[in-house]
Amino acid sequence: MTGVLDGLNVAILVEQGFEQVELEGPRRALDEAGARTKIVSPRSGKVRGWKHTEWGDEVEVDVTLDHANEAQFDALMLPGGVMNPDKLRMNPEAVAFVRSFADAGKPIAAICHAPWLLVEANLVRGRRVTSWPSLMTDVNNAGGSWVDEPMVRDGAIVTSRKPDDIPEFNRGMIELFRQKHSRAA
């Protein structure tokens, strides 16, 4: 898949407590496909990941949320973890940032608990969505149709359930981003 995303700028929105493997695996796949990834966060400096049951590694923030806007990017990737999307969905600026990608017709990929942000941004109504199973009621109550599948693509949104699904998530995300990028070019 080398080079299929050359020139594509991808925002990765995170807060403290992102699931480390859900950032690292998809980011590596995007970078290997030629995308330029940037960590966007409400925090400056570094944010710390969560590794299964304990704190993980820190990653450097490239752009603080107050200095980021959708026009700088071609696509958005949202890692999960419980803490990360829970904090972000309580941040109106983060929710508006997510919503701005959908409003601009730009692709979004969200894994595990990250679809909470899609719910908060009112992006699941009428869509098929997957996520960590505990979000099923939230997705359904927001007008979406929750399904138990490793990866689901509905329009310009790809969702996935959990770390075990990262290979399928990566394939779906890269294909969606490639198709949207090809049309934009």
N, C-alpha and C positions, 0 to 999 in steps of 0.2 A: 504493500500500500504506500510505499515511499513516493512522495511527491504529489499525491492526489489532492492534497490540501495546500499546496504551495501558495503563499500570499494570503492565506486566511487568518484573520485575527480573532482569537477566541478568548472571551472573558471567562474566568473561573471564579465564581462568587463564593466566598467562604467567611466564616466566623470561627471563633475558638471552638474546638471540639468537632471539627469535620472528621469524618471517618478517613483515616490516612490512606488506606488501600483504594478507596473510592475517588481520591484525588490523584494519587500517584499512577495507578494503572491507566485510567483514561487520559491523563495528561501526557504520559509517555506515548500512548498510541497516537494522540493528536500531534505531538512533536515529531514522531517518526513518520507521520503522514505529510509533514511539511508545514503544519500550522504553526503560528506564533501564539503561544499561550501566555496570558497575563493573570496573575492572582489579583483579584479585586476584593477589598474588604473594608468594612467600616473602621477597622483598626489600621494604624500605621505600624511600620516596623515588621513584626513577625506575628504569625498566628500559629497556634499549636494544634496538631492533630490528635485524634483519639485512635488508639490501636487496640481493638477488641475490648479490653476491660481496664485499660490504663492509658495515661497520657502518652502520646507518641512524639514524633519529631515536629520541629517548627519549620515553617516555610516563610520565605520573604514575601511581603506584600509589594506588588509592583505598582498598583494604583489604588489610592484610597477611594472609597465609594463617593465621597463628596467631590472628587476630581474626575470621576468616570462618567461617561455617558454612552448610550447605545451606539451613537454615531461612530465611535472609535473602534467598534468591533463588528464582526460579521456573524458571530454565533455566541451562544452562552452555554456553559456547562455548569451543572449544579451537583456537587458531591453531597452525599448524605451524612449519616451519623445522626444521633438523636439531638444533641445539643446545637449543632450548627444550623440546621434549618429552623429549629424552634426559636433560636435567637434572631435569625434573619427575618422570619415572618412577623416578628414583633417590631421590626424596624421599617417604618413607612418608606424611607428612602430606598431600602433594599427591595421592597415589594414593587415600588415604582420602577426600579431598574429592571427587574424581571419583566414586568408588564410592558415596558418600552420595547423590548425585543419582539414580543408578540405583536404589538401595535405596528411595528415596522416590517412585519412579515419575516423576521429572522429566526433561524432554527434554535431550539432549546433542547438540551438533553439533561435529564434529571434521574438520579438513581437513589434507591433505598428510601430514606425519609425526606429527600429533597422535594418530592412532589407536594409536600406541605406548602412550599412557596408557590407552586402552581395553583393550589387551592386558594391561598390567600390573595393571589393576583387575579382571581376569577378566570382562570384559563382552562379549567377542566370541564366546564359545562358542555355536554353533548359529545365528549371525547371518551375514547377507551384509554384507560390509564392503568399502569401497574405500579407497584411500590412495595415497600415493606408491608406485610399483611396488616399490621396495626393501623394503617392509614385507610383501610378499606372503607370504613364508615365515613371518614372525613371526605374522601373522594366522592362516594355515592351521595352524601348530603349536599355536596357542592354541585350536583348535577352531572357528575361524570359517571362512567361505568367502569368499576374496578374489575380487573381480570387478573388471574393468577398465571402469568406467563413470564418467561425470563426477560423478554424485551417486547415492548409495544411501540409501534409508530402510528401516530394519528396526526395527519397533517404535518406541521412543522415542529412537532414535539415527539421526542423519544423518551420513554421511561423504562426503568428496570427495577427489579426487586431487591437485590442484595449483592454482596461482594462475589458470591459464587457465579453470578450472571455477568460479571465484568467482560468476559470475552464477547458475549452476544451484544451487550450494551455498546462496547467499542465498535463492533461491526455496524450496528444500526446507527450509531452516532456519526461515524465517519461517512457512511453512505448518505445520510440525510444532509450533513454539512457539505459533502461533495456536490450533491445535486443542487442544493441551494446556491452554492458558490459558482457552479458552472452556469446556472441561469443568470446570476448577477453579472458575471463576466461577459 
